[in-house]
Amino acid sequence: MLSLLQGPLEIYIARGQVEEARRLHSLFAHLEGSTDVQDRSSYLAARATLNVAEGRFAEALADADDAMAAASTLGFAAQAVKQAIVAGMEAATALGDTAKVEELVSSLEEAPPARRAPFLEGQALRFRARLAADEAGYNAADSLFRELGLPFWLAVVLLERAELLMVQDRAGDAEPLLAEAREIFERLDATVWLERVARVVPIGSDTVSAL
């Protein structure tokens, strides 16, 4: 049942159905004070994700830190830990706390192989690329998420790489990335992310017609 706090909750958020995500999360409110590490970390990781979606970044980072503490018990492969780490990096980025993002990315990069989860390796590549404005890092994350068969996260990487290219006045290179990201988000009905794609593309540009 705890998996409802990860996949379904995140799907609701990506589709702009935050009220549904909040309702789902409320069904597990009794876990907040649980002494079971897995139960409580799942609740807090999901709340961190909700807080990010609603712009409460300081609260999101606090919840993510609490949930990530479970890694010492559950390991980095636990779904709640994965969810918390991503929420924590998103929240720290939004807060402009580069040092915290660096700390979290480094914790993933420096983890021994036995404790690494491929999904988190992809996220480490993604956030390292964001920190360094590094197109090669995005390419590496792209390849890994394709290999893992994770279309949503692939589309996120494509979009973020396209955003970087647009800042560098490389609209022509960004066009195919935006087109692929948009196709994936449309297929997944990820309306929140489609809106972000639309904000990247200048109205009236050639890129619009390409999409």
MDTraj code that builds the backbone (N, CA, C; nanometers):
import mdtraj as md
import numpy as np

residues = "MET LEU SER LEU LEU GLN GLY PRO LEU GLU ILE TYR ILE ALA ARG GLY GLN VAL GLU GLU ALA ARG ARG LEU HIS SER LEU PHE ALA HIS LEU GLU GLY SER THR ASP VAL GLN ASP ARG SER SER TYR LEU ALA ALA ARG ALA THR LEU ASN VAL ALA GLU GLY ARG PHE ALA GLU ALA LEU ALA ASP ALA ASP ASP ALA MET ALA ALA ALA SER THR LEU GLY PHE ALA ALA GLN ALA VAL LYS GLN ALA ILE VAL ALA GLY MET GLU ALA ALA THR ALA LEU GLY ASP THR ALA LYS VAL GLU GLU LEU VAL SER SER LEU GLU GLU ALA PRO PRO ALA ARG ARG ALA PRO PHE LEU GLU GLY GLN ALA LEU ARG PHE ARG ALA ARG LEU ALA ALA ASP GLU ALA GLY TYR ASN ALA ALA ASP SER LEU PHE ARG GLU LEU GLY LEU PRO PHE TRP LEU ALA VAL VAL LEU LEU GLU ARG ALA GLU LEU LEU MET VAL GLN ASP ARG ALA GLY ASP ALA GLU PRO LEU LEU ALA GLU ALA ARG GLU ILE PHE GLU ARG LEU ASP ALA THR VAL TRP LEU GLU ARG VAL ALA ARG VAL VAL PRO ILE GLY SER ASP THR VAL SER ALA LEU".split()
xyz = np.array([
    [0.0811, -0.1216, 0.0000],
    [0.0000, 0.0000, 0.0000],
    [0.0848, 0.1271, 0.0000],
    [0.2042, 0.1198, 0.0581],
    [0.2886, 0.2386, 0.0641],
    [0.3260, 0.2896, -0.0749],
    [0.3258, 0.2015, -0.1748],
    [0.3627, 0.2442, -0.3099],
    [0.2675, 0.3483, -0.3657],
    [0.1469, 0.3581, -0.3093],
    [0.0532, 0.4624, -0.3521],
    [0.1096, 0.6017, -0.3270],
    [0.1989, 0.6130, -0.2288],
    [0.2570, 0.7424, -0.1953],
    [0.3687, 0.7824, -0.2914],
    [0.4090, 0.6901, -0.3769],
    [0.5116, 0.7225, -0.4748],
    [0.4497, 0.7373, -0.6137],
    [0.4354, 0.6283, -0.6878],
    [0.3881, 0.6363, -0.8255],
    [0.2595, 0.7148, -0.8446],
    [0.1467, 0.6702, -0.7873],
    [0.0199, 0.7416, -0.8092],
    [0.0238, 0.8873, -0.7637],
    [0.0836, 0.9135, -0.6480],
    [0.0893, 1.0518, -0.5994],
    [0.1683, 1.1398, -0.6953],
    [0.2802, 1.0882, -0.7458],
    [0.3617, 1.1676, -0.8367],
    [0.2926, 1.1852, -0.9718],
    [0.2156, 1.0864, -1.0136],
    [0.1390, 1.0997, -1.1384],
    [0.0354, 1.2113, -1.1249],
    [-0.0358, 1.2131, -1.0136],
    [-0.1334, 1.3201, -0.9903],
    [-0.0662, 1.4572, -0.9998],
    [0.0506, 1.4698, -0.9371],
    [0.1204, 1.5985, -0.9357],
    [0.1631, 1.6388, -1.0763],
    [0.2193, 1.5446, -1.1518],
    [0.2636, 1.5753, -1.2879],
    [0.1474, 1.6149, -1.3771],
    [0.0286, 1.5661, -1.3447],
    [-0.0903, 1.5981, -1.4244],
    [-0.1649, 1.7207, -1.3716],
    [-0.1071, 1.7873, -1.2725],
    [-0.1694, 1.9073, -1.2193],
    [-0.2851, 1.8807, -1.1262],
    [-0.2998, 1.7569, -1.0815],
    [-0.4108, 1.7191, -0.9935],
    [-0.3618, 1.7160, -0.8487],
    [-0.3196, 1.8315, -0.8010],
    [-0.2585, 1.8396, -0.6684],
    [-0.3590, 1.8081, -0.5588],
    [-0.4847, 1.8479, -0.5771],
    [-0.5864, 1.8167, -0.4764],
    [-0.6014, 1.6662, -0.4592],
    [-0.5977, 1.5934, -0.5701],
    [-0.6065, 1.4472, -0.5625],
    [-0.4836, 1.3902, -0.4929],
    [-0.3681, 1.4474, -0.5211],
    [-0.2457, 1.4023, -0.4553],
    [-0.2533, 1.4273, -0.3057],
    [-0.3044, 1.5436, -0.2681],
    [-0.3174, 1.5764, -0.1265],
    [-0.4169, 1.4829, -0.0577],
    [-0.5266, 1.4522, -0.1272],
    [-0.6275, 1.3615, -0.0705],
    [-0.5671, 1.2232, -0.0479],
    [-0.4927, 1.1746, -0.1469],
    [-0.4279, 1.0443, -0.1345],
    [-0.3311, 1.0435, -0.0167],
    [-0.2535, 1.1489, -0.0064],
    [-0.1559, 1.1568, 0.1015],
    [-0.2246, 1.1580, 0.2379],
    [-0.3387, 1.2229, 0.2469],
    [-0.4092, 1.2333, 0.3743],
    [-0.4559, 1.0973, 0.4266],
    [-0.4731, 1.0023, 0.3370],
    [-0.5158, 0.8676, 0.3786],
    [-0.4103, 0.7975, 0.4629],
    [-0.2878, 0.8495, 0.4566],
    [-0.1771, 0.7881, 0.5295],
    [-0.1298, 0.8755, 0.6458],
    [-0.2129, 0.9702, 0.6882],
    [-0.1727, 1.0655, 0.7920],
    [-0.1302, 0.9965, 0.9213],
    [-0.1868, 0.8792, 0.9462],
    [-0.1537, 0.8087, 1.0701],
    [-0.0083, 0.7612, 1.0733],
    [0.0596, 0.7652, 0.9601],
    [0.1977, 0.7181, 0.9557],
    [0.2983, 0.8236, 1.0019],
    [0.2546, 0.9478, 1.0135],
    [0.3487, 1.0541, 1.0485],
    [0.4198, 1.0253, 1.1805],
    [0.3483, 0.9708, 1.2763],
    [0.4089, 0.9414, 1.4062],
    [0.4486, 0.7966, 1.4230],
    [0.4531, 0.7225, 1.3132],
    [0.4856, 0.5797, 1.3207],
    [0.6295, 0.5572, 1.3662],
    [0.6507, 0.4512, 1.4403],
    [0.7861, 0.4141, 1.4806],
    [0.8511, 0.3216, 1.3773],
    [0.7745, 0.2827, 1.2752],
    [0.8288, 0.1995, 1.1683],
    [0.9019, 0.2893, 1.0683],
    [1.0288, 0.2620, 1.0457],
    [1.1115, 0.3490, 0.9614],
    [1.0555, 0.3585, 0.8198],
    [1.0159, 0.2462, 0.7623],
    [0.9657, 0.2474, 0.6251],
    [0.8356, 0.3250, 0.6141],
    [0.7439, 0.3036, 0.7085],
    [0.6152, 0.3736, 0.7051],
    [0.6338, 0.5249, 0.7140],
    [0.7101, 0.5679, 0.8131],
    [0.7245, 0.7120, 0.8345],
    [0.8024, 0.7780, 0.7213],
    [0.9081, 0.7126, 0.6722],
    [0.9859, 0.7720, 0.5646],
    [0.9036, 0.7832, 0.4368],
    [0.8155, 0.6865, 0.4133],
    [0.7286, 0.6925, 0.2950],
    [0.6339, 0.8110, 0.3043],
    [0.5782, 0.8325, 0.4224],
    [0.4874, 0.9451, 0.4434],
    [0.5599, 1.0782, 0.4250],
    [0.6791, 1.0908, 0.4842],
    [0.7524, 1.2169, 0.4778],
    [0.8060, 1.2440, 0.3374],
    [0.8511, 1.1398, 0.2677],
    [0.9008, 1.1596, 0.1311],
    [0.7894, 1.2079, 0.0405],
    [0.6709, 1.1496, 0.0570],
    [0.5568, 1.1926, -0.0234],
    [0.5183, 1.3359, 0.0112],
    [0.5239, 1.3712, 0.1390],
    [0.4903, 1.5089, 0.1780],
    [0.5935, 1.6068, 0.1230],
    [0.7189, 1.5646, 0.1191],
    [0.8222, 1.6501, 0.0588],
    [0.7912, 1.6763, -0.0877],
    [0.7487, 1.5722, -0.1589],
    [0.7138, 1.5873, -0.2999],
    [0.5946, 1.6808, -0.3172],
    [0.4963, 1.6676, -0.2311],
    [0.3799, 1.7568, -0.2347],
    [0.4218, 1.9008, -0.2057],
    [0.5069, 1.9186, -0.1067],
    [0.5510, 2.0534, -0.0716],
    [0.6267, 2.1188, -0.1862],
    [0.7072, 2.0421, -0.2576],
    [0.7762, 2.0965, -0.3745],
    [0.6738, 2.1429, -0.4775],
    [0.5738, 2.0603, -0.5028],
    [0.4715, 2.0926, -0.6025],
    [0.3951, 2.2192, -0.5664],
    [0.3808, 2.2447, -0.4368],
    [0.3037, 2.3601, -0.3903],
    [0.3915, 2.4787, -0.3518],
    [0.5218, 2.4677, -0.3806],
    [0.6104, 2.5812, -0.3590],
    [0.6558, 2.6024, -0.2164],
    [0.6369, 2.5036, -0.1302],
    [0.6833, 2.5148, 0.0084],
    [0.8203, 2.4449, 0.0181],
    [0.9206, 2.5127, -0.0317],
    [1.0493, 2.4471, -0.0513],
    [1.1255, 2.4225, 0.0784],
    [1.1178, 2.5137, 0.1737],
    [1.1871, 2.4925, 0.3013],
    [1.1278, 2.3722, 0.3737],
    [0.9937, 2.3645, 0.3739],
    [0.9270, 2.2502, 0.4380],
    [0.9594, 2.1209, 0.3638],
    [0.9659, 2.1307, 0.2308],
    [0.9984, 2.0129, 0.1503],
    [1.1373, 1.9613, 0.1849],
    [1.2327, 2.0519, 0.1984],
    [1.3695, 2.0108, 0.2275],
    [1.3795, 1.9475, 0.3661],
    [1.3050, 2.0024, 0.4620],
    [1.3058, 1.9450, 0.5973],
    [1.2481, 1.8043, 0.5967],
    [1.1354, 1.7854, 0.5281],
    [1.0746, 1.6520, 0.5191],
    [1.1674, 1.5553, 0.4462],
    [1.2300, 1.6026, 0.3388],
    [1.3197, 1.5167, 0.2615],
    [1.4382, 1.4727, 0.3469],
    [1.4943, 1.5651, 0.4238],
    [1.6070, 1.5302, 0.5108],
    [1.5667, 1.4224, 0.6105],
    [1.4480, 1.4383, 0.6700],
    [1.4007, 1.3388, 0.7669],
    [1.3810, 1.2028, 0.7003],
    [1.3230, 1.2041, 0.5804],
    [1.2982, 1.0784, 0.5101],
    [1.4290, 1.0145, 0.4642],
    [1.5250, 1.0964, 0.4218],
    [1.6525, 1.0434, 0.3743],
    [1.7330, 0.9783, 0.4861],
    [1.7046, 1.0161, 0.6087],
    [1.7744, 0.9539, 0.7214],
    [1.7485, 0.8036, 0.7249],
    [1.6412, 0.7616, 0.6593],
    [1.6080, 0.6191, 0.6564],
    [1.7035, 0.5402, 0.5690],
    [1.7841, 0.6086, 0.4894],
    [1.8757, 0.5375, 0.3993],
    [1.9725, 0.4489, 0.4761],
    [2.0091, 0.4908, 0.5958],
    [2.1031, 0.4108, 0.6746],
    [2.0425, 0.2766, 0.7135],
    [1.9080, 0.2720, 0.7183],
    [1.8389, 0.1482, 0.7525],
    [1.7887, 0.0753, 0.6294],
    [1.7264, 0.1502, 0.5379],
    [1.6601, 0.0899, 0.4224],
    [1.7495, 0.0784, 0.3006],
    [1.8571, 0.1586, 0.2961],
    [1.9425, 0.1606, 0.1779],
    [1.8877, 0.2553, 0.0732],
    [1.9705, 0.2882, -0.0254],
    [1.9320, 0.3843, -0.1283],
    [1.8348, 0.3255, -0.2304],
    [1.8128, 0.1946, -0.2274],
    [1.7206, 0.1332, -0.3235],
    [1.5754, 0.1480, -0.2813],
    [1.5512, 0.1839, -0.1560],
    [1.4127, 0.1989, -0.1078],
    [1.3440, 0.3120, -0.1833],
    [1.2210, 0.2886, -0.2248],
    [1.1507, 0.3871, -0.3072],
    [1.1316, 0.5195, -0.2347],
    [1.1028, 0.5136, -0.1055],
    [1.0836, 0.6375, -0.0294],
    [1.2121, 0.7196, -0.0252],
    [1.3248, 0.6515, -0.0136],
    [1.4534, 0.7214, -0.0097],
    [1.4804, 0.7874, -0.1443],
    [1.4540, 0.7153, -0.2524],
    [1.4711, 0.7736, -0.3867],
    [1.3840, 0.8973, -0.4021],
    [1.2575, 0.8854, -0.3616],
    [1.1639, 0.9970, -0.3740],
    [1.2105, 1.1165, -0.2916],
    [1.2589, 1.0900, -0.1713],
    [1.3031, 1.1974, -0.0830],
    [1.4255, 1.2691, -0.1385],
    [1.5199, 1.1929, -0.1944],
    [1.6414, 1.2543, -0.2473],
    [1.6091, 1.3473, -0.3635],
    [1.5227, 1.3032, -0.4535],
    [1.4847, 1.3888, -0.5667],
    [1.4122, 1.5128, -0.5174],
    [1.3176, 1.4949, -0.4238],
    [1.2450, 1.6101, -0.3691],
    [1.3411, 1.7051, -0.2994],
    [1.4370, 1.6498, -0.2266],
    [1.5341, 1.7333, -0.1565],
    [1.6193, 1.8148, -0.2522],
    [1.6641, 1.7526, -0.3608],
    [1.7456, 1.8249, -0.4578],
    [1.6637, 1.9315, -0.5296],
    [1.5378, 1.9007, -0.5607],
    [1.4502, 2.0005, -0.6240],
    [1.4274, 2.1185, -0.5302],
    [1.4008, 2.0885, -0.4030],
    [1.3731, 2.1950, -0.3067],
    [1.4967, 2.2817, -0.2848],
    [1.6116, 2.2186, -0.2695],
    [1.7349, 2.2941, -0.2481],
    [1.7673, 2.3811, -0.3690],
    [1.7424, 2.3283, -0.4890],
    [1.7647, 2.4069, -0.6107],
    [1.6746, 2.5297, -0.6122],
    [1.5460, 2.5090, -0.5792],
    [1.4503, 2.6199, -0.5786],
    [1.4869, 2.7251, -0.4742],
    [1.5470, 2.6816, -0.3641],
    [1.5874, 2.7738, -0.2582],
    [1.7204, 2.8425, -0.2894],
    [1.7854, 2.8000, -0.3974],
    [1.9155, 2.8566, -0.4305],
    [2.0263, 2.8068, -0.3394],
    [2.0016, 2.6938, -0.2725],
    [2.0990, 2.6375, -0.1785],
    [2.1913, 2.5423, -0.2547],
    [2.2843, 2.6005, -0.3285],
    [2.3741, 2.5204, -0.4116],
    [2.4570, 2.4237, -0.3284],
    [2.4951, 2.4643, -0.2108],
    [2.5769, 2.3782, -0.1253],
    [2.5014, 2.2512, -0.0880],
    [2.3718, 2.2654, -0.0620],
    [2.2909, 2.1484, -0.0268],
    [2.2741, 2.0570, -0.1472],
    [2.2516, 2.1148, -0.2639],
    [2.2405, 2.0324, -0.3851],
    [2.3703, 1.9568, -0.4068],
    [2.4818, 2.0269, -0.3920],
    [2.6136, 1.9648, -0.4081],
    [2.6318, 1.8504, -0.3084],
    [2.5892, 1.8733, -0.1862],
    [2.6012, 1.7700, -0.0818],
    [2.5220, 1.6446, -0.1191],
    [2.3997, 1.6654, -0.1664],
    [2.3148, 1.5509, -0.2005],
    [2.3674, 1.4778, -0.3240],
    [2.4079, 1.5532, -0.4244],
    [2.4623, 1.4899, -0.5452],
    [2.5887, 1.4115, -0.5113],
    [2.6749, 1.4709, -0.4316],
    [2.7995, 1.4041, -0.3945],
    [2.7726, 1.2768, -0.3147],
    [2.6689, 1.2791, -0.2305],
    [2.6365, 1.1599, -0.1518],
    [2.5977, 1.0430, -0.2422],
    [2.5373, 1.0744, -0.3565],
    [2.5006, 0.9702, -0.4520],
    [2.6227, 0.9244, -0.5306],
    [2.7040, 1.0190, -0.5714],
    [2.8221, 0.9860, -0.6518],
    [2.9251, 0.9063, -0.5731],
    [2.9313, 0.9329, -0.4427],
    [3.0351, 0.8710, -0.3603],
    [2.9894, 0.7439, -0.2907],
    [2.8629, 0.7087, -0.3064],
    [2.8124, 0.5867, -0.2433],
    [2.8810, 0.4650, -0.3042],
    [2.9105, 0.3637, -0.2235],
    [2.9730, 0.2428, -0.2784],
    [2.8794, 0.1761, -0.3784],
    [2.9344, 0.1061, -0.4776],
    [2.8513, 0.0457, -0.5831],
    [2.7349, -0.0365, -0.5308],
    [2.7553, -0.1073, -0.4214],
    [2.6491, -0.1938, -0.3690],
    [2.5292, -0.1143, -0.3187],
    [2.5490, 0.0145, -0.2915],
    [2.4415, 0.0973, -0.2366],
    [2.3807, 0.1905, -0.3416],
    [2.4312, 0.1829, -0.4638],
    [2.3807, 0.2720, -0.5677],
    [2.2584, 0.2121, -0.6357],
    [2.1618, 0.2964, -0.6634],
    [2.0454, 0.2565, -0.7428],
    [2.0594, 0.3253, -0.8784],
    [2.0413, 0.2535, -0.9894],
    [2.0557, 0.3166, -1.1216],
    [1.9710, 0.4423, -1.1379],
    [1.8487, 0.4414, -1.0828],
    [1.7639, 0.5597, -1.0909],
    [1.8330, 0.6803, -1.0285],
    [1.8955, 0.6590, -0.9121],
    [1.9616, 0.7702, -0.8449],
    [2.0900, 0.8112, -0.9169],
    [2.1545, 0.7177, -0.9842],
    [2.2694, 0.7557, -1.0666],
    [2.2242, 0.8529, -1.1760],
    [2.1072, 0.8239, -1.2349],
    [2.0533, 0.9136, -1.3369],
    [2.0218, 1.0505, -1.2804],
    [1.9648, 1.0529, -1.1606],
    [1.9334, 1.1817, -1.0980],
    [2.0597, 1.2576, -1.0598],
    [2.1627, 1.1851, -1.0166],
    [2.2894, 1.2511, -0.9854],
    [2.3487, 1.3155, -1.1102],
    [2.3435, 1.2436, -1.2225],
    [2.3908, 1.3003, -1.3485],
    [2.3096, 1.4231, -1.3864],
    [2.1782, 1.4149, -1.3682],
    [2.0892, 1.5255, -1.4042],
    [2.1196, 1.6500, -1.3211],
    [2.1299, 1.6338, -1.1902],
    [2.1506, 1.7515, -1.1053],
    [2.2939, 1.8026, -1.1136],
    [2.3896, 1.7134, -1.1392],
    [2.5261, 1.7602, -1.1608],
    [2.5309, 1.8451, -1.2875],
    [2.4566, 1.8025, -1.3893],
    [2.4499, 1.8800, -1.5136],
    [2.3870, 2.0161, -1.4892],
    [2.2856, 2.0212, -1.4038],
    [2.2225, 2.1496, -1.3712],
    [2.3191, 2.2404, -1.2973],
    [2.3940, 2.1838, -1.2038],
    [2.4884, 2.2642, -1.1270],
    [2.5966, 2.3241, -1.2166],
    [2.6419, 2.2442, -1.3120],
    [2.7552, 2.2854, -1.3948],
    [2.7147, 2.3395, -1.5309],
    [2.5818, 2.3444, -1.5592],
    [2.5352, 2.3825, -1.6931],
    [2.6101, 2.3007, -1.7977],
    [2.6100, 2.1698, -1.7768],
    [2.6936, 2.0783, -1.8544],
    [2.6081, 1.9928, -1.9472],
    [2.6147, 2.0208, -2.0765],
    [2.5351, 1.9454, -2.1732],
    [2.5738, 1.7981, -2.1758],
    [2.7017, 1.7689, -2.1589],
    [2.7476, 1.6297, -2.1606],
    [2.6844, 1.5509, -2.0463],
    [2.6678, 1.6149, -1.9316],
    [2.6035, 1.5489, -1.8184],
    [2.4595, 1.5136, -1.8488],
    [2.3898, 1.6047, -1.9156],
    [2.2526, 1.5756, -1.9562],
    [2.2489, 1.4601, -2.0569],
    [2.3455, 1.4548, -2.1460],
    [2.3509, 1.3451, -2.2420],
    [2.3661, 1.2114, -2.1704],
    [2.4502, 1.2092, -2.0672],
    [2.4711, 1.0860, -1.9907],
    [2.3438, 1.0449, -1.9172],
    [2.2742, 1.1439, -1.8590],
    [2.1483, 1.1143, -1.7910],
    [2.0435, 1.0648, -1.8892],
    [2.0400, 1.1268, -2.0067],
    [1.9500, 1.0852, -2.1148],
    [1.9718, 0.9373, -2.1465],
    [2.0964, 0.8993, -2.1679],
    [2.1280, 0.7610, -2.2046],
    [2.0860, 0.6632, -2.0959],
    [2.1078, 0.7000, -1.9700],
    [2.0752, 0.6092, -1.8602],
    [1.9247, 0.5929, -1.8442],
    [1.8489, 0.7031, -1.8518],
    [1.7039, 0.6918, -1.8368],
    [1.6416, 0.6175, -1.9551],
    [1.7006, 0.6309, -2.0733],
    [1.6538, 0.5509, -2.1874],
    [1.6785, 0.4026, -2.1608],
    [1.7974, 0.3724, -2.1118],
    [1.8326, 0.2331, -2.0833],
    [1.7408, 0.1739, -1.9765],
    [1.7036, 0.2546, -1.8774],
    [1.6181, 0.2076, -1.7694],
    [1.4708, 0.2026, -1.8092],
    [1.4364, 0.2604, -1.9236],
    [1.2975, 0.2617, -1.9676],
    [1.2093, 0.3500, -1.8819],
    [1.2593, 0.4706, -1.8497],
    [1.1852, 0.5651, -1.7655],
    [1.1510, 0.6890, -1.8490],
    [1.0432, 0.6834, -1.9269],
    [1.0145, 0.7924, -2.0211],
    [0.9906, 0.9266, -1.9552],
    [0.9238, 0.9289, -1.8400],
    [0.8981, 1.0584, -1.7768],
    [1.0289, 1.1292, -1.7432],
    [1.1199, 1.0579, -1.6780],
    [1.2458, 1.1222, -1.6383],
    [1.3326, 1.1527, -1.7588],
    [1.3221, 1.0716, -1.8615],
    [1.3905, 1.1037, -1.9864],
    [1.3409, 1.2374, -2.0400],
    [1.2085, 1.2567, -2.0404],
    [1.1517, 1.3811, -2.0910],
    [1.1949, 1.5008, -2.0071],
    [1.2043, 1.4818, -1.8754],
    [1.2511, 1.5902, -1.7878],
    [1.3937, 1.6300, -1.8262],
    [1.4792, 1.5316, -1.8485],
    [1.6174, 1.5601, -1.8870],
    [1.6234, 1.6299, -2.0231],
    [1.5420, 1.5827, -2.1181],
    [1.5376, 1.6463, -2.2498],
    [1.4971, 1.7928, -2.2376],
    [1.3966, 1.8190, -2.1552],
    [1.3485, 1.9558, -2.1368],
    [1.4549, 2.0428, -2.0713],
    [1.5176, 1.9930, -1.9662],
    [1.6187, 2.0731, -1.8971],
    [1.7403, 2.0987, -1.9866],
    [1.7766, 2.0004, -2.0661],
    [1.8866, 2.0224, -2.1604],
    [1.8471, 2.1267, -2.2642],
    [1.7226, 2.1210, -2.3119],
    [1.6750, 2.2200, -2.4086],
    [1.6745, 2.3597, -2.3478],
    [1.6349, 2.3694, -2.2211],
    [1.6369, 2.4996, -2.1536],
    [1.7785, 2.5559, -2.1492],
    [1.8758, 2.4700, -2.1229],
    [2.0150, 2.5135, -2.1215],
    [2.0576, 2.5634, -2.2592],
    [2.0198, 2.4898, -2.3630],
    [2.0581, 2.5283, -2.4986],
    [1.9936, 2.6609, -2.5394],
    [1.8697, 2.6830, -2.4959],
    [1.8025, 2.8085, -2.5280],
    [1.8748, 2.9268, -2.4639],
    [1.9227, 2.9084, -2.3418],
    [1.9992, 3.0133, -2.2739],
    [2.1271, 3.0432, -2.3515],
    [2.1799, 2.9414, -2.4168],
    [2.3025, 2.9566, -2.4957],
    [2.2738, 3.0000, -2.6393],
    [2.1509, 3.0407, -2.6681],
    [2.1096, 3.0847, -2.8022],
    [2.1285, 2.9751, -2.9073],
    [2.0952, 2.8528, -2.8668],
    [2.1081, 2.7385, -2.9581],
    [1.9700, 2.6764, -2.9805],
    [1.8769, 2.7597, -3.0244],
    [1.7385, 2.7145, -3.0426],
    [1.7281, 2.5983, -3.1400],
    [1.8091, 2.5995, -3.2444],
    [1.8036, 2.4921, -3.3424],
    [1.8361, 2.3573, -3.2814],
    [1.9348, 2.3543, -3.1906],
    [1.9712, 2.2292, -3.1232],
    [1.8655, 2.1884, -3.0212],
    [1.7953, 2.2882, -2.9658],
    [1.6934, 2.2589, -2.8638],
    [1.5652, 2.2026, -2.9240],
    [1.5370, 2.2350, -3.0494],
    [1.4096, 2.1976, -3.1122],
    [1.3772, 2.0488, -3.1025],
    [1.4664, 1.9582, -3.1466],
    [1.4307, 1.8161, -3.1402],
    [1.4141, 1.7649, -2.9977],
    [1.4870, 1.8224, -2.9046],
    [1.4738, 1.7821, -2.7644],
    [1.3373, 1.8219, -2.7107],
    [1.2962, 1.9448, -2.7406],
    [1.1646, 1.9915, -2.6968],
    [1.0531, 1.9103, -2.7601],
    [1.0697, 1.8761, -2.8864],
    [0.9678, 1.7983, -2.9563],
    [0.9507, 1.6610, -2.8931],
    [1.0639, 1.5948, -2.8615],
    [1.0548, 1.4622, -2.8003],
    [0.9980, 1.4707, -2.6594],
    [1.0420, 1.5718, -2.5840],
    [0.9897, 1.5885, -2.4481],
    [0.8396, 1.6127, -2.4506],
    [0.7965, 1.6986, -2.5429],
    [0.6543, 1.7276, -2.5517],
    [0.5740, 1.6031, -2.5871],
    [0.6239, 1.5217, -2.6801],
    [0.5530, 1.3997, -2.7201],
    [0.5366, 1.3060, -2.6004],
    [0.6401, 1.2921, -2.5208],
    [0.6329, 1.2042, -2.4034],
    [0.5363, 1.2600, -2.3000],
    [0.5466, 1.3890, -2.2706],
    [0.4570, 1.4495, -2.1710],
    [0.3117, 1.4424, -2.2161],
    [0.2871, 1.4592, -2.3448],
    [0.1503, 1.4473, -2.3955],
    [0.0977, 1.3053, -2.3773],
    [0.1833, 1.2082, -2.4061],
    [0.1435, 1.0686, -2.3920],
    [0.1118, 1.0350, -2.2465],
    [0.1839, 1.0964, -2.1545],
    [0.1647, 1.0708, -2.0116],
    [0.0638, 1.1657, -1.9483],
    [0.0108, 1.2589, -2.0287],
    [-0.0832, 1.3597, -1.9792],
    [-0.0216, 1.4422, -1.8659],
    [0.1075, 1.4683, -1.8771],
    [0.1788, 1.5446, -1.7750],
    [0.1634, 1.6938, -1.8042],
    [0.0467, 1.7474, -1.7721],
    [0.0114, 1.8840, -1.8109],
    [0.1026, 1.9889, -1.7495],
    [0.1465, 1.9664, -1.6263],
    [0.2357, 2.0627, -1.5609],
    [0.3646, 2.0777, -1.6408],
    [0.4152, 1.9685, -1.6912],
    [0.5399, 1.9715, -1.7664],
    [0.5185, 2.0225, -1.9078],
    [0.4018, 1.9988, -1.9645],
    [0.3708, 2.0560, -2.0956],
    [0.3680, 2.2085, -2.0874],
    [0.3189, 2.2604, -1.9769],
    [0.3185, 2.4056, -1.9579],
    [0.4617, 2.4597, -1.9521],
    [0.5492, 2.3831, -1.8904],
    [0.6896, 2.4264, -1.8832],
    [0.7539, 2.4232, -2.0214],
    [0.7212, 2.3207, -2.1004],
    [0.7707, 2.3161, -2.2384],
    [0.7258, 2.4410, -2.3133],
    [0.5982, 2.4765, -2.2975],
    [0.5434, 2.5920, -2.3680],
    [0.6139, 2.7213, -2.3279],
    [0.6585, 2.7296, -2.2029],
    [0.7270, 2.8506, -2.1578],
    [0.8670, 2.8624, -2.2167],
    [0.9249, 2.7499, -2.2544],
    [1.0593, 2.7517, -2.3121],
    [1.0564, 2.8004, -2.4557],
    [0.9511, 2.7664, -2.5273],
    [0.9447, 2.7931, -2.6704],
    [0.8945, 2.9340, -2.6962],
    [0.9721, 3.0200, -2.7587],
    [0.9262, 3.1556, -2.7891],
    [0.8077, 3.1522, -2.8851],
    [0.7019, 3.2249, -2.8549],
    [0.5853, 3.2304, -2.9415],
    [0.6240, 3.2915, -3.0744],
    [0.5809, 3.2242, -3.1811],
    [0.6098, 3.2733, -3.3156],
    [0.7411, 3.2276, -3.3723],
    [0.8182, 3.1495, -3.2922],
    [0.9471, 3.1038, -3.3426],
    [0.9289, 2.9812, -3.4313],
    [1.0348, 2.9466, -3.5037],
    [1.0329, 2.8277, -3.5870],
    [1.0145, 2.7030, -3.5039],
    [1.0601, 2.7093, -3.3767],
    [1.0496, 2.5928, -3.2913],
    [0.9052, 2.5533, -3.2694],
    [0.8146, 2.6519, -3.2616],
    [0.6743, 2.6230, -3.2384],
    [0.6198, 2.5342, -3.3482],
    [0.6530, 2.5691, -3.4732],
    [0.6017, 2.4894, -3.5832],
    [0.6610, 2.3498, -3.5816],
    [0.7844, 2.3383, -3.5319],
    [0.8481, 2.2078, -3.5272],
    [0.7806, 2.1165, -3.4267],
    [0.7154, 2.1760, -3.3258],
    [0.6479, 2.0957, -3.2258],
    [0.5085, 2.0576, -3.2692],
])
top = md.Topology()
chain = top.add_chain()
for i, resn in enumerate(residues, 1):
    res = top.add_residue(resn, chain, resSeq=i)
    for name in ("N", "CA", "C"):
        top.add_atom(name, md.element.get_by_symbol(name[0]), res)
traj = md.Trajectory(xyz[None], top)
